[in-house]
Amino acid sequence: MVRHLRRIAVAFVGGTVLAVGVVMVVLPGPAVVVIPAGLAILATEFPWARRLLHRVRSTAGRGLALFRRRAPAEHPERPADAPPEARRLRAS
């Protein structure tokens, strides 16, 4: 009995958060945060939500990898281990 009530409560809260996130796709709001939060709530009780959350996480990780950049290389005339004052003097 308690298990069923918990499952219903999780479905209600998670579904509500997920629905609010979907509405935020067209209205102002942090939909990219709220939708995964709703899925995470649902994933505590439902395997389909766990699989979908895993897919969303992996897709987001691949998408973020496109925006990550390597650190810019140090200028050959200014060694990285030189103190900031020396680097400024050489740049002049």
N, C-alpha and C positions, 0 to 999 in steps of 0.2 A: 504494500500500500504506500509506504513512504517513498519507495523507489519510483513508483508511478507519479506521485505528486512532485517529486524532484524533477523527473523527466518533463513533466508538463510545465513546471516553472521555468526550467532552462529553455524549453522550446518557446515559451512566451517572451521571456526577456531577450534571448538571443535573436528571435525572429523580429522583435520590435527594434532592436539596435540595428539589425541588418536592413530592415525596411527604411529606417531613418537614414542610413548610409546611402541606400539606393536613391532616395529622394534628394539627398545632397549632391548627387551627380548633376542634377539640373538646377538646384538651388545653391546659394552660397553655403559653403561649409566644408569641413575636412573629410570628404567621402573616402579618400584613400586611407584614412586612419579608422574610420568608423566601420566600414564594411569588413575589414579583417578582424576587428574587435568583435563584431557580431558573429562572424564565423568561428572565432576562437571560443566564444561562449557556447555556441551550438556544438562545437567539436568535443566538448567535455562529455556529451551524452550520445552523439550521433556519428557513426562511422563515415557517412557520406559527407558530412561537414568537415571531418578531419581530413579526408582525401582532397576535398576542394580547397581547404586552407593550405595544405601542402602544395598544391598546384599554384595557388596564388603567390605563396612565398617564393617558390622556385622561379616563377615568371617575373616577379618583382626583382629578385636577385639578378637575373639575366639582364633586365632592363636597366638596373642601376650600374651594372658593369659597363654599359656603354658610356655612361657619364663620368666614370672614374678616369682620372688622367694620371699619368706618371708624373713624378716630381720633376720639375725642370732641371736640366743638367747645370752644374755650376759653370760659370764662365772660366775659361782656361787661365786667364790672367789673374783671377781672384780665387785662390785656394779656399776650400771650405773650412780648413782648420785655422785660418788666419783670423785674428780678432776683428770685430766689426770696424774699428777705427782704421785698421790697415786696409781692409777692403774698400772703405770709402776713399782713402787717400789714393789708392791705385785706380779707382774709377774716375778720379778727376783728371 
